Amino acid sequence: MPGASFVVSGARPATDYALVSAGSELRWRTGWSLGVKLDGEFASQAQTYAGTGTLRYHW
């Protein structure tokens, strides 16, 4: 729409933080594999964690 505008506001993000990611995968000869990934965000006033797991079969 021409001339339309909007403003988005919310919590102010931390000025200095560290992003950390680590993962691992196990593979078996039968074609199955199991994977895990962990993510983290660390700042002076906040911490966030996330994780993902996968189970796969390859033929």
Sequence and secondary structure as in RCSB ss.txt:
>XXXX:A:sequence
MPGASFVVSGARPATDYALVSAGSELRWRTGWSLGVKLDGEFASQAQTYAGTGTLRYHW
>XXXX:A:secstr
 TT           SSEEEEEEEEEEE TTSEEEEEEEEEEEESS EEEEEEEEEEE  
